[in-house]
Amino acid sequence: MTSAASPTIYFENAAARLLEDPAGFLWIVWNSAERTFADLRELFGRVQLALEEHHWGRILIDQRLMKPFSPEEQIWITQEWLPRAVSEGGYRFGAVLISPDVMVRLATAYITTHVQGIPLQYRSFETPESAMRWLLQQPVAAE
């Protein structure tokens, strides 16, 4: 399943590539390279800007090559970034392409289970097609 037009690069650094999909969602494609906490914060800052700019609440998160989140990253994402992304950026739906690395899955599970109390829904998928299919069934922006 592909969009009529190809996604375009919005931002890229050592952590990941951020793409804009014309179908109305963002892609975060994590790199396999080592990243710094500054790389991660810069990436998520750009994600926040893109959410606000497009008024999209959907992100496809490709973690298949990603290194696990550090404890510091997990805390920052759950306590600072996610609440702000939801309240200011309208982030509502995350389709996660799961990594074969159990440590990545555990670090992600920490984050996805700590979103209680904010209107955000995550689903995990094995293939981009199934992730995209689910994501496209969700509303583009918060209602």
N, CA, C and O atoms as a GROMACS GRO file, in nm:
protein
  572
    1MET      N    1   0.085  -0.118   0.000
    1MET     CA    2   0.000   0.000   0.000
    1MET      C    3   0.089   0.123   0.000
    1MET      O    4   0.170   0.141   0.091
    2THR      N    5   0.074   0.206  -0.099
    2THR     CA    6   0.155   0.326  -0.107
    2THR      C    7   0.066   0.446  -0.133
    2THR      O    8  -0.047   0.433  -0.181
    3SER      N    9   0.117   0.562  -0.100
    3SER     CA   10   0.045   0.686  -0.126
    3SER      C   11   0.055   0.717  -0.274
    3SER      O   12   0.141   0.664  -0.345
    4ALA      N   13  -0.035   0.805  -0.321
    4ALA     CA   14  -0.031   0.845  -0.462
    4ALA      C   15   0.102   0.914  -0.494
    4ALA      O   16   0.158   0.893  -0.601
    5ALA      N   17   0.152   0.993  -0.402
    5ALA     CA   18   0.281   1.059  -0.418
    5ALA      C   19   0.375   1.006  -0.310
    5ALA      O   20   0.331   0.960  -0.204
    6SER      N   21   0.503   1.012  -0.337
    6SER     CA   22   0.602   0.960  -0.243
    6SER      C   23   0.622   1.057  -0.127
    6SER      O   24   0.608   1.178  -0.143
    7PRO      N   25   0.654   1.002  -0.009
    7PRO     CA   26   0.688   1.088   0.105
    7PRO      C   27   0.813   1.171   0.073
    7PRO      O   28   0.900   1.128  -0.003
    8THR      N   29   0.822   1.288   0.132
    8THR     CA   30   0.938   1.374   0.114
    8THR      C   31   1.010   1.394   0.247
    8THR      O   32   0.949   1.388   0.353
    9ILE      N   33   1.138   1.417   0.239
    9ILE     CA   34   1.218   1.436   0.360
    9ILE      C   35   1.188   1.573   0.419
    9ILE      O   36   1.197   1.675   0.351
   10TYR      N   37   1.154   1.573   0.546
   10TYR     CA   38   1.130   1.697   0.621
   10TYR      C   39   1.256   1.733   0.701
   10TYR      O   40   1.291   1.850   0.715
   11PHE      N   41   1.321   1.628   0.754
   11PHE     CA   42   1.438   1.648   0.839
   11PHE      C   43   1.512   1.516   0.850
   11PHE      O   44   1.453   1.408   0.838
   12GLU      N   45   1.645   1.526   0.872
   12GLU     CA   46   1.725   1.405   0.893
   12GLU      C   47   1.844   1.438   0.979
   12GLU      O   48   1.908   1.543   0.962
   13ASN      N   49   1.875   1.349   1.074
   13ASN     CA   50   1.998   1.361   1.152
   13ASN      C   51   2.048   1.220   1.184
   13ASN      O   52   2.001   1.123   1.125
   14ALA      N   53   2.142   1.208   1.278
   14ALA     CA   54   2.199   1.077   1.312
   14ALA      C   55   2.096   0.982   1.370
   14ALA      O   56   2.114   0.860   1.362
   15ALA      N   57   1.990   1.034   1.429
   15ALA     CA   58   1.889   0.949   1.492
   15ALA      C   59   1.794   0.887   1.390
   15ALA      O   60   1.768   0.767   1.394
   16ALA      N   61   1.743   0.969   1.299
   16ALA     CA   62   1.638   0.921   1.209
   16ALA      C   63   1.614   1.017   1.094
   16ALA      O   64   1.668   1.128   1.089
   17ARG      N   65   1.533   0.969   1.004
   17ARG     CA   66   1.483   1.051   0.892
   17ARG      C   67   1.334   1.075   0.920
   17ARG      O   68   1.260   0.982   0.950
   18LEU      N   69   1.292   1.200   0.909
   18LEU     CA   70   1.153   1.237   0.927
   18LEU      C   71   1.095   1.271   0.790
   18LEU      O   72   1.145   1.359   0.719
   19LEU      N   73   0.989   1.200   0.754
   19LEU     CA   74   0.927   1.218   0.623
   19LEU      C   75   0.784   1.269   0.637
   19LEU      O   76   0.715   1.239   0.734
   20GLU      N   77   0.742   1.346   0.538
   20GLU     CA   78   0.604   1.391   0.527
   20GLU      C   79   0.537   1.305   0.420
   20GLU      O   80   0.583   1.302   0.306
   21ASP      N   81   0.430   1.237   0.457
   21ASP     CA   82   0.358   1.156   0.359
   21ASP      C   83   0.236   1.236   0.313
   21ASP      O   84   0.159   1.282   0.396
   22PRO      N   85   0.217   1.252   0.181
   22PRO     CA   86   0.103   1.327   0.131
   22PRO      C   87  -0.032   1.271   0.174
   22PRO      O   88  -0.134   1.339   0.164
   23ALA      N   89  -0.034   1.146   0.222
   23ALA     CA   90  -0.158   1.086   0.270
   23ALA      C   91  -0.202   1.145   0.404
   23ALA      O   92  -0.312   1.117   0.451
   24GLY      N   93  -0.117   1.229   0.465
   24GLY     CA   94  -0.157   1.298   0.587
   24GLY      C   95  -0.098   1.243   0.715
   24GLY      O   96  -0.163   1.242   0.819
   25PHE      N   97   0.026   1.198   0.708
   25PHE     CA   98   0.094   1.154   0.830
   25PHE      C   99   0.245   1.168   0.814
   25PHE      O  100   0.297   1.186   0.704
   26LEU      N  101   0.312   1.161   0.927
   26LEU     CA  102   0.458   1.166   0.930
   26LEU      C  103   0.513   1.025   0.940
   26LEU      O  104   0.448   0.935   0.992
   27TRP      N  105   0.634   1.007   0.891
   27TRP     CA  106   0.711   0.883   0.909
   27TRP      C  107   0.835   0.919   0.989
   27TRP      O  108   0.903   1.017   0.958
   28ILE      N  109   0.865   0.842   1.090
   28ILE     CA  110   0.996   0.849   1.154
   28ILE      C  111   1.065   0.717   1.121
   28ILE      O  112   1.020   0.611   1.164
   29VAL      N  113   1.173   0.725   1.045
   29VAL     CA  114   1.248   0.606   1.007
   29VAL      C  115   1.380   0.611   1.083
   29VAL      O  116   1.472   0.684   1.046
   30TRP      N  117   1.388   0.532   1.190
   30TRP     CA  118   1.506   0.532   1.277
   30TRP      C  119   1.625   0.470   1.207
   30TRP      O  120   1.611   0.370   1.136
   31ASN      N  121   1.742   0.528   1.228
   31ASN     CA  122   1.868   0.477   1.174
   31ASN      C  123   1.926   0.371   1.268
   31ASN      O  124   1.888   0.361   1.384
   32SER      N  125   2.018   0.294   1.215
   32SER     CA  126   2.086   0.194   1.297
   32SER      C  127   2.210   0.251   1.366
   32SER      O  128   2.271   0.185   1.451
   33ALA      N  129   2.247   0.373   1.330
   33ALA     CA  130   2.368   0.435   1.387
   33ALA      C  131   2.346   0.476   1.533
   33ALA      O  132   2.233   0.491   1.580
   34GLU      N  133   2.457   0.491   1.603
   34GLU     CA  134   2.450   0.545   1.739
   34GLU      C  135   2.400   0.688   1.731
   34GLU      O  136   2.427   0.759   1.634
   35ARG      N  137   2.327   0.730   1.834
   35ARG     CA  138   2.277   0.867   1.838
   35ARG      C  139   2.305   0.925   1.975
   35ARG      O  140   2.327   0.852   2.071
   36THR      N  141   2.304   1.055   1.982
   36THR     CA  142   2.318   1.122   2.112
   36THR      C  143   2.180   1.165   2.159
   36THR      O  144   2.083   1.164   2.083
   37PHE      N  145   2.174   1.201   2.287
   37PHE     CA  146   2.049   1.254   2.342
   37PHE      C  147   2.012   1.383   2.269
   37PHE      O  148   1.894   1.411   2.247
   38ALA      N  149   2.112   1.462   2.233
   38ALA     CA  150   2.088   1.586   2.157
   38ALA      C  151   2.027   1.555   2.020
   38ALA      O  152   1.939   1.628   1.974
   39ASP      N  153   2.073   1.447   1.954
   39ASP     CA  154   2.015   1.406   1.825
   39ASP      C  155   1.867   1.374   1.842
   39ASP      O  156   1.783   1.417   1.763
   40LEU      N  157   1.836   1.298   1.945
   40LEU     CA  158   1.698   1.258   1.971
   40LEU      C  159   1.610   1.380   1.999
   40LEU      O  160   1.500   1.391   1.945
   41ARG      N  161   1.658   1.470   2.083
   41ARG     CA  162   1.580   1.591   2.115
   41ARG      C  163   1.560   1.678   1.991
   41ARG      O  164   1.453   1.735   1.972
   42GLU      N  165   1.663   1.688   1.907
   42GLU     CA  166   1.650   1.766   1.784
   42GLU      C  167   1.545   1.702   1.692
   42GLU      O  168   1.460   1.773   1.636
   43LEU      N  169   1.550   1.571   1.677
   43LEU     CA  170   1.452   1.500   1.595
   43LEU      C  171   1.311   1.525   1.646
   43LEU      O  172   1.223   1.563   1.568
   44PHE      N  173   1.289   1.504   1.775
   44PHE     CA  174   1.154   1.519   1.828
   44PHE      C  175   1.108   1.665   1.825
   44PHE      O  176   0.988   1.691   1.817
   45GLY      N  177   1.200   1.760   1.830
   45GLY     CA  178   1.163   1.900   1.810
   45GLY      C  179   1.109   1.922   1.671
   45GLY      O  180   1.011   1.994   1.652
   46ARG      N  181   1.172   1.860   1.572
   46ARG     CA  182   1.126   1.872   1.434
   46ARG      C  183   0.994   1.799   1.413
   46ARG      O  184   0.909   1.845   1.336
   47VAL      N  185   0.976   1.686   1.481
   47VAL     CA  186   0.848   1.616   1.473
   47VAL      C  187   0.737   1.707   1.525
   47VAL      O  188   0.631   1.720   1.464
   48GLN      N  189   0.763   1.771   1.638
   48GLN     CA  190   0.666   1.864   1.697
   48GLN      C  191   0.631   1.975   1.598
   48GLN      O  192   0.513   2.006   1.579
   49LEU      N  193   0.732   2.035   1.535
   49LEU     CA  194   0.708   2.141   1.437
   49LEU      C  195   0.624   2.091   1.320
   49LEU      O  196   0.532   2.159   1.275
   50ALA      N  197   0.655   1.972   1.271
   50ALA     CA  198   0.580   1.916   1.158
   50ALA      C  199   0.435   1.887   1.196
   50ALA      O  200   0.344   1.911   1.117
   51LEU      N  201   0.413   1.835   1.316
   51LEU     CA  202   0.276   1.810   1.363
   51LEU      C  203   0.197   1.941   1.366
   51LEU      O  204   0.084   1.947   1.318
   52GLU      N  205   0.258   2.044   1.421
   52GLU     CA  206   0.191   2.173   1.431
   52GLU      C  207   0.168   2.236   1.293
   52GLU      O  208   0.062   2.293   1.267
   53GLU      N  209   0.267   2.224   1.207
   53GLU     CA  210   0.259   2.284   1.072
   53GLU      C  211   0.149   2.220   0.988
   53GLU      O  212   0.074   2.290   0.920
   54HIS      N  213   0.140   2.088   0.993
   54HIS     CA  214   0.046   2.014   0.907
   54HIS      C  215  -0.090   1.988   0.973
   54HIS      O  216  -0.186   1.956   0.904
   55HIS      N  217  -0.097   2.000   1.105
   55HIS     CA  218  -0.218   1.964   1.180
   55HIS      C  219  -0.252   1.817   1.160
   55HIS      O  220  -0.368   1.778   1.146
   56TRP      N  221  -0.146   1.736   1.159
   56TRP     CA  222  -0.162   1.591   1.148
   56TRP      C  223  -0.144   1.531   1.286
   56TRP      O  224  -0.059   1.576   1.363
   57GLY      N  225  -0.221   1.430   1.317
   57GLY     CA  226  -0.208   1.364   1.446
   57GLY      C  227  -0.156   1.222   1.434
   57GLY      O  228  -0.162   1.146   1.531
   58ARG      N  229  -0.105   1.186   1.316
   58ARG     CA  230  -0.067   1.047   1.290
   58ARG      C  231   0.081   1.037   1.255
   58ARG      O  232   0.134   1.117   1.178
   59ILE      N  233   0.147   0.935   1.313
   59ILE     CA  234   0.288   0.910   1.283
   59ILE      C  235   0.310   0.760   1.264
   59ILE      O  236   0.264   0.679   1.344
   60LEU      N  237   0.379   0.724   1.157
   60LEU     CA  238   0.425   0.588   1.135
   60LEU      C  239   0.570   0.584   1.182
   60LEU      O  240   0.654   0.659   1.132
   61ILE      N  241   0.599   0.499   1.278
   61ILE     CA  242   0.730   0.496   1.344
   61ILE      C  243   0.800   0.365   1.308
   61ILE      O  244   0.761   0.258   1.357
   62ASP      N  245   0.901   0.373   1.224
   62ASP     CA  246   0.973   0.254   1.178
   62ASP      C  247   1.095   0.232   1.268
   62ASP      O  248   1.196   0.301   1.255
   63GLN      N  249   1.083   0.135   1.358
   63GLN     CA  250   1.190   0.107   1.453
   63GLN      C  251   1.271  -0.017   1.416
   63GLN      O  252   1.348  -0.066   1.499
   64ARG      N  253   1.257  -0.068   1.297
   64ARG     CA  254   1.321  -0.194   1.261
   64ARG      C  255   1.473  -0.190   1.268
   64ARG      O  256   1.536  -0.294   1.290
   65LEU      N  257   1.534  -0.074   1.251
   65LEU     CA  258   1.681  -0.062   1.258
   65LEU      C  259   1.728   0.013   1.382
   65LEU      O  260   1.849   0.028   1.402
   66MET      N  261   1.638   0.060   1.462
   66MET     CA  262   1.669   0.150   1.573
   66MET      C  263   1.747   0.083   1.686
   66MET      O  264   1.731  -0.036   1.714
   67LYS      N  265   1.833   0.163   1.750
   67LYS     CA  266   1.897   0.123   1.875
   67LYS      C  267   1.797   0.149   1.987
   67LYS      O  268   1.712   0.238   1.974
   68PRO      N  269   1.803   0.075   2.097
   68PRO     CA  270   1.707   0.096   2.207
   68PRO      C  271   1.716   0.237   2.265
   68PRO      O  272   1.822   0.300   2.265
   69PHE      N  273   1.602   0.286   2.314
   69PHE     CA  274   1.602   0.413   2.386
   69PHE      C  275   1.677   0.394   2.517
   69PHE      O  276   1.662   0.290   2.582
   70SER      N  277   1.756   0.492   2.556
   70SER     CA  278   1.823   0.490   2.686
   70SER      C  279   1.721   0.525   2.794
   70SER      O  280   1.616   0.580   2.762
   71PRO      N  281   1.749   0.493   2.921
   71PRO     CA  282   1.657   0.535   3.028
   71PRO      C  283   1.632   0.686   3.027
   71PRO      O  284   1.520   0.730   3.050
   72GLU      N  285   1.735   0.765   3.000
   72GLU     CA  286   1.720   0.910   2.994
   72GLU      C  287   1.624   0.950   2.881
   72GLU      O  288   1.538   1.037   2.899
   73GLU      N  289   1.638   0.886   2.766
   73GLU     CA  290   1.549   0.915   2.654
   73GLU      C  291   1.406   0.875   2.687
   73GLU      O  292   1.312   0.949   2.657
   74GLN      N  293   1.388   0.758   2.747
   74GLN     CA  294   1.254   0.711   2.783
   74GLN      C  295   1.184   0.811   2.875
   74GLN      O  296   1.067   0.844   2.853
   75ILE      N  297   1.253   0.857   2.976
   75ILE     CA  298   1.194   0.952   3.071
   75ILE      C  299   1.160   1.083   3.003
   75ILE      O  300   1.051   1.137   3.023
   76TRP      N  301   1.252   1.135   2.922
   76TRP     CA  302   1.227   1.262   2.854
   76TRP      C  303   1.108   1.251   2.759
   76TRP      O  304   1.023   1.340   2.755
   77ILE      N  305   1.101   1.141   2.683
   77ILE     CA  306   0.991   1.122   2.588
   77ILE      C  307   0.858   1.115   2.662
   77ILE      O  308   0.762   1.183   2.625
   78THR      N  309   0.851   1.033   2.767
   78THR     CA  310   0.722   1.013   2.836
   78THR      C  311   0.681   1.132   2.921
   78THR      O  312   0.562   1.162   2.930
   79GLN      N  313   0.775   1.198   2.984
   79GLN     CA  314   0.739   1.306   3.077
   79GLN      C  315   0.736   1.444   3.012
   79GLN      O  316   0.661   1.531   3.057
   80GLU      N  317   0.814   1.464   2.908
   80GLU     CA  318   0.819   1.597   2.847
   80GLU      C  319   0.764   1.601   2.706
   80GLU      O  320   0.673   1.678   2.676
   81TRP      N  321   0.820   1.518   2.618
   81TRP     CA  322   0.784   1.532   2.478
   81TRP      C  323   0.642   1.486   2.446
   81TRP      O  324   0.566   1.561   2.385
   82LEU      N  325   0.604   1.366   2.486
   82LEU     CA  326   0.471   1.316   2.451
   82LEU      C  327   0.358   1.405   2.499
   82LEU      O  328   0.269   1.437   2.420
   83PRO      N  329   0.357   1.448   2.625
   83PRO     CA  330   0.247   1.537   2.666
   83PRO      C  331   0.240   1.665   2.582
   83PRO      O  332   0.131   1.712   2.549
   84ARG      N  333   0.354   1.721   2.547
   84ARG     CA  334   0.358   1.842   2.464
   84ARG      C  335   0.315   1.812   2.321
   84ARG      O  336   0.241   1.890   2.260
   85ALA      N  337   0.360   1.699   2.265
   85ALA     CA  338   0.323   1.662   2.128
   85ALA      C  339   0.172   1.642   2.116
   85ALA      O  340   0.113   1.675   2.014
   86VAL      N  341   0.111   1.588   2.220
   86VAL     CA  342  -0.034   1.567   2.220
   86VAL      C  343  -0.107   1.699   2.239
   86VAL      O  344  -0.198   1.731   2.162
   87SER      N  345  -0.069   1.776   2.340
   87SER     CA  346  -0.143   1.899   2.371
   87SER      C  347  -0.118   2.011   2.271
   87SER      O  348  -0.211   2.086   2.238
   88GLU      N  349   0.003   2.025   2.222
   88GLU     CA  350   0.036   2.136   2.130
   88GLU      C  351   0.040   2.093   1.983
   88GLU      O  352   0.007   2.171   1.894
   89GLY      N  353   0.080   1.968   1.959
   89GLY     CA  354   0.095   1.922   1.820
   89GLY      C  355  -0.021   1.841   1.768
   89GLY      O  356  -0.030   1.816   1.647
   90GLY      N  357  -0.113   1.800   1.857
   90GLY     CA  358  -0.227   1.721   1.813
   90GLY      C  359  -0.195   1.576   1.784
   90GLY      O  360  -0.273   1.509   1.715
   91TYR      N  361  -0.082   1.525   1.834
   91TYR     CA  362  -0.043   1.386   1.811
   91TYR      C  363  -0.146   1.294   1.877
   91TYR      O  364  -0.174   1.308   1.996
   92ARG      N  365  -0.201   1.199   1.799
   92ARG     CA  366  -0.304   1.109   1.851
   92ARG      C  367  -0.281   0.962   1.822
   92ARG      O  368  -0.321   0.877   1.901
   93PHE      N  369  -0.215   0.929   1.710
   93PHE     CA  370  -0.203   0.790   1.668
   93PHE      C  371  -0.061   0.759   1.623
   93PHE      O  372  -0.004   0.830   1.540
   94GLY      N  373  -0.005   0.652   1.679
   94GLY     CA  374   0.128   0.606   1.642
   94GLY      C  375   0.124   0.462   1.597
   94GLY      O  376   0.086   0.374   1.675
   95ALA      N  377   0.163   0.436   1.474
   95ALA     CA  378   0.174   0.300   1.420
   95ALA      C  379   0.322   0.264   1.423
   95ALA      O  380   0.402   0.325   1.353
   96VAL      N  381   0.357   0.164   1.503
   96VAL     CA  382   0.497   0.130   1.526
   96VAL      C  383   0.534   0.002   1.451
   96VAL      O  384   0.476  -0.104   1.474
   97LEU      N  385   0.632   0.014   1.360
   97LEU     CA  386   0.690  -0.104   1.297
   97LEU      C  387   0.794  -0.158   1.393
   97LEU      O  388   0.896  -0.095   1.418
   98ILE      N  389   0.766  -0.274   1.447
   98ILE     CA  390   0.848  -0.326   1.557
   98ILE      C  391   0.984  -0.377   1.510
   98ILE      O  392   1.001  -0.428   1.400
   99SER      N  393   1.078  -0.360   1.600
   99SER     CA  394   1.215  -0.405   1.577
   99SER      C  395   1.228  -0.554   1.610
   99SER      O  396   1.156  -0.604   1.697
  100PRO      N  397   1.319  -0.624   1.544
  100PRO     CA  398   1.348  -0.761   1.583
  100PRO      C  399   1.428  -0.767   1.714
  100PRO      O  400   1.440  -0.873   1.776
  101ASP      N  401   1.483  -0.653   1.757
  101ASP     CA  402   1.565  -0.645   1.878
  101ASP      C  403   1.476  -0.635   2.002
  101ASP      O  404   1.401  -0.538   2.017
  102VAL      N  405   1.484  -0.733   2.089
  102VAL     CA  406   1.398  -0.735   2.208
  102VAL      C  407   1.422  -0.614   2.298
  102VAL      O  408   1.329  -0.568   2.364
  103MET      N  409   1.543  -0.562   2.302
  103MET     CA  410   1.571  -0.445   2.386
  103MET      C  411   1.501  -0.321   2.333
  103MET      O  412   1.457  -0.236   2.411
  104VAL      N  413   1.491  -0.309   2.202
  104VAL     CA  414   1.417  -0.197   2.142
  104VAL      C  415   1.269  -0.211   2.177
  104VAL      O  416   1.204  -0.114   2.215
  105ARG      N  417   1.217  -0.333   2.164
  105ARG     CA  418   1.075  -0.354   2.196
  105ARG      C  419   1.045  -0.325   2.342
  105ARG      O  420   0.941  -0.267   2.372
  106LEU      N  421   1.133  -0.364   2.432
  106LEU     CA  422   1.112  -0.337   2.575
  106LEU      C  423   1.119  -0.187   2.605
  106LEU      O  424   1.037  -0.136   2.681
  107ALA      N  425   1.214  -0.117   2.546
  107ALA     CA  426   1.226   0.027   2.569
  107ALA      C  427   1.105   0.100   2.514
  107ALA      O  428   1.058   0.198   2.573
  108THR      N  429   1.054   0.055   2.400
  108THR     CA  430   0.934   0.115   2.341
  108THR      C  431   0.811   0.083   2.426
  108THR      O  432   0.725   0.169   2.445
  109ALA      N  433   0.804  -0.039   2.476
  109ALA     CA  434   0.690  -0.076   2.562
  109ALA      C  435   0.683   0.012   2.686
  109ALA      O  436   0.574   0.047   2.731
  110TYR      N  437   0.798   0.049   2.741
  110TYR     CA  438   0.800   0.140   2.855
  110TYR      C  439   0.728   0.270   2.818
  110TYR      O  440   0.646   0.321   2.894
  111ILE      N  441   0.759   0.323   2.702
  111ILE     CA  442   0.700   0.450   2.657
  111ILE      C  443   0.551   0.433   2.630
  111ILE      O  444   0.470   0.512   2.679
  112THR      N  445   0.514   0.331   2.554
  112THR     CA  446   0.374   0.316   2.515
  112THR      C  447   0.283   0.282   2.632
  112THR      O  448   0.163   0.306   2.626
  113THR      N  449   0.338   0.226   2.738
  113THR     CA  450   0.255   0.196   2.856
  113THR      C  451   0.251   0.312   2.954
  113THR      O  452   0.177   0.307   3.052
  114HIS      N  453   0.328   0.416   2.930
  114HIS     CA  454   0.327   0.534   3.018
  114HIS      C  455   0.254   0.653   2.955
  114HIS      O  456   0.281   0.768   2.990
  115VAL      N  457   0.163   0.625   2.864
  115VAL     CA  458   0.087   0.733   2.801
  115VAL      C  459  -0.054   0.743   2.860
  115VAL      O  460  -0.140   0.812   2.804
  116GLN      N  461  -0.078   0.675   2.972
  116GLN     CA  462  -0.210   0.681   3.034
  116GLN      C  463  -0.243   0.825   3.071
  116GLN      O  464  -0.159   0.901   3.118
  117GLY      N  465  -0.368   0.859   3.049
  117GLY     CA  466  -0.412   0.992   3.086
  117GLY      C  467  -0.400   1.094   2.973
  117GLY      O  468  -0.449   1.206   2.986
  118ILE      N  469  -0.336   1.057   2.863
  118ILE     CA  470  -0.334   1.148   2.748
  118ILE      C  471  -0.396   1.076   2.628
  118ILE      O  472  -0.380   0.955   2.614
  119PRO      N  473  -0.466   1.150   2.543
  119PRO     CA  474  -0.536   1.086   2.431
  119PRO      C  475  -0.442   1.047   2.318
  119PRO      O  476  -0.431   1.117   2.217
  120LEU      N  477  -0.374   0.936   2.335
  120LEU     CA  478  -0.277   0.887   2.238
  120LEU      C  479  -0.289   0.737   2.228
  120LEU      O  480  -0.292   0.667   2.330
  121GLN      N  481  -0.297   0.686   2.106
  121GLN     CA  482  -0.312   0.542   2.085
  121GLN      C  483  -0.197   0.491   1.999
  121GLN      O  484  -0.168   0.545   1.893
  122TYR      N  485  -0.132   0.384   2.048
  122TYR     CA  486  -0.027   0.316   1.972
  122TYR      C  487  -0.074   0.178   1.933
  122TYR      O  488  -0.148   0.112   2.006
  123ARG      N  489  -0.029   0.134   1.815
  123ARG     CA  490  -0.047  -0.004   1.772
  123ARG      C  491   0.085  -0.049   1.712
  123ARG      O  492   0.156   0.030   1.651
  124SER      N  493   0.118  -0.176   1.728
  124SER     CA  494   0.241  -0.233   1.674
  124SER      C  495   0.210  -0.318   1.553
  124SER      O  496   0.106  -0.385   1.546
  125PHE      N  497   0.302  -0.316   1.456
  125PHE     CA  498   0.283  -0.387   1.331
  125PHE      C  499   0.413  -0.451   1.285
  125PHE      O  500   0.522  -0.407   1.321
  126GLU      N  501   0.399  -0.555   1.205
  126GLU     CA  502   0.513  -0.626   1.148
  126GLU      C  503   0.553  -0.571   1.011
  126GLU      O  504   0.670  -0.577   0.973
  127THR      N  505   0.456  -0.516   0.937
  127THR     CA  506   0.483  -0.470   0.801
  127THR      C  507   0.440  -0.324   0.783
  127THR      O  508   0.346  -0.278   0.849
  128PRO      N  509   0.508  -0.252   0.694
  128PRO     CA  510   0.466  -0.115   0.664
  128PRO      C  511   0.323  -0.108   0.610
  128PRO      O  512   0.249  -0.014   0.640
  129GLU      N  513   0.285  -0.206   0.530
  129GLU     CA  514   0.151  -0.206   0.471
  129GLU      C  515   0.042  -0.214   0.577
  129GLU      O  516  -0.056  -0.140   0.571
  130SER      N  517   0.059  -0.302   0.675
  130SER     CA  518  -0.044  -0.313   0.780
  130SER      C  519  -0.045  -0.189   0.868
  130SER      O  520  -0.152  -0.145   0.911
  131ALA      N  521   0.072  -0.133   0.897
  131ALA     CA  522   0.080  -0.010   0.977
  131ALA      C  523   0.012   0.105   0.905
  131ALA      O  524  -0.066   0.180   0.965
  132MET      N  525   0.041   0.118   0.776
  132MET     CA  526  -0.018   0.227   0.699
  132MET      C  527  -0.169   0.210   0.686
  132MET      O  528  -0.244   0.307   0.696
  133ARG      N  529  -0.213   0.087   0.666
  133ARG     CA  530  -0.357   0.061   0.653
  133ARG      C  531  -0.430   0.107   0.779
  133ARG      O  532  -0.533   0.175   0.770
  134TRP      N  533  -0.378   0.070   0.897
  134TRP     CA  534  -0.441   0.112   1.024
  134TRP      C  535  -0.434   0.263   1.039
  134TRP      O  536  -0.533   0.327   1.074
  135LEU      N  537  -0.319   0.319   1.014
  135LEU     CA  538  -0.300   0.464   1.035
  135LEU      C  539  -0.395   0.544   0.948
  135LEU      O  540  -0.449   0.645   0.992
  136LEU      N  541  -0.416   0.501   0.824
  136LEU     CA  542  -0.504   0.574   0.733
  136LEU      C  543  -0.652   0.562   0.772
  136LEU      O  544  -0.735   0.637   0.721
  137GLN      N  545  -0.685   0.469   0.860
  137GLN     CA  546  -0.822   0.459   0.911
  137GLN      C  547  -0.849   0.556   1.025
  137GLN      O  548  -0.964   0.575   1.064
  138GLN      N  549  -0.743   0.618   1.078
  138GLN     CA  550  -0.756   0.710   1.191
  138GLN      C  551  -0.776   0.852   1.139
  138GLN      O  552  -0.732   0.886   1.029
  139PRO      N  553  -0.844   0.936   1.218
  139PRO     CA  554  -0.862   1.076   1.174
  139PRO      C  555  -0.727   1.147   1.158
  139PRO      O  556  -0.634   1.122   1.235
  140VAL      N  557  -0.718   1.234   1.060
  140VAL     CA  558  -0.594   1.308   1.033
  140VAL      C  559  -0.560   1.398   1.151
  140VAL      O  560  -0.446   1.398   1.197
  141ALA      N  561  -0.656   1.473   1.200
  141ALA     CA  562  -0.633   1.568   1.308
  141ALA      C  563  -0.729   1.540   1.423
  141ALA      O  564  -0.830   1.472   1.406
  142ALA      N  565  -0.694   1.592   1.540
  142ALA     CA  566  -0.780   1.576   1.657
  142ALA      C  567  -0.916   1.636   1.630
  142ALA      O  568  -0.927   1.743   1.570
  143GLU      N  569  -1.018   1.567   1.674
  143GLU     CA  570  -1.155   1.616   1.652
  143GLU      C  571  -1.207   1.684   1.774
  143GLU      O  572  -1.321   1.732   1.774
   0.00000   0.00000   0.00000
